[in-house]
Amino acid sequence: MIRIKPKITSDEATEAKLLKQLKDGSYEAFATVYRRYSPRVYRTVSYLLGNEDMAEDIVQDLFLTIWERRENIDPDKISKDM
């Protein structure tokens, strides 16, 4: 069976470029990812826990882990749900 890879949209290409820069250690790329995704992550965690202080700590820990493990990022595996 032949699998046809779906076309990559310009948003996905931009996201892939950003993630590659993050993987390569760009602080600016990390800051962009943080600004882009931390509010949504915070709202979700805060809603699930019902505790804003714990949500802040979890979000900080999450993004610290992303930075520490950035070399494991695969920019080619971008979810369309991002």
C-alpha positions in Angstrom: 0.0 0.0 0.0 1.3 3.4 -0.9 0.8 6.2 1.6 0.6 9.7 0.3 1.8 12.3 2.7 -0.6 15.2 2.9 0.5 18.5 1.7 2.1 20.7 4.3 0.4 24.0 4.8 2.3 27.3 5.1 1.4 27.4 8.8 2.8 23.9 9.3 6.0 24.9 7.4 6.4 27.9 9.6 5.8 25.8 12.7 8.3 23.2 11.5 10.9 26.0 11.0 10.2 27.3 14.5 10.6 23.9 16.0 13.8 23.3 14.1 15.2 26.6 15.5 14.1 25.5 19.0 15.8 22.1 18.5 18.9 24.0 17.5 18.9 26.0 20.8 17.3 29.3 19.7 16.2 31.2 22.7 14.0 33.4 20.5 12.2 30.3 19.1 11.6 29.0 22.6 10.2 32.4 23.7 7.9 32.3 20.6 6.7 28.8 21.5 6.2 29.8 25.1 4.2 33.0 24.2 2.2 31.0 21.6 1.2 28.0 23.7 1.6 28.8 27.4 -1.7 30.7 27.8 -3.7 27.8 26.3 -1.8 25.2 28.4 -2.3 27.3 31.5 -6.0 27.7 31.0 -6.4 23.9 30.4 -4.3 22.9 33.5 -6.0 25.5 35.7 -9.4 24.3 34.6 -8.5 20.7 35.3 -6.9 21.3 38.7 -9.0 24.2 39.8 -5.9 25.8 41.3 -4.1 28.7 39.5 -0.9 28.4 41.6 -0.4 24.8 40.8 -1.2 25.4 37.1 1.5 28.1 37.0 4.0 25.7 38.5 3.1 22.9 36.1 3.3 25.1 33.0 6.7 26.4 34.1 7.9 22.9 34.7 6.5 21.7 31.3 8.2 24.5 29.3 11.5 24.0 31.3 11.3 20.3 30.3 10.7 21.3 26.7 13.8 23.4 26.7 15.9 20.8 28.4 14.8 18.1 26.0 14.7 20.2 22.9 17.2 18.0 21.0 14.5 15.3 20.9 12.0 17.5 19.0 11.1 16.2 15.5 9.9 19.2 13.5 8.7 16.8 10.8 6.0 15.4 13.1 3.7 18.4 13.4 0.1 17.9 14.4 -2.5 19.9 12.5 -4.2 20.5 15.9 -1.4 22.8 17.1 
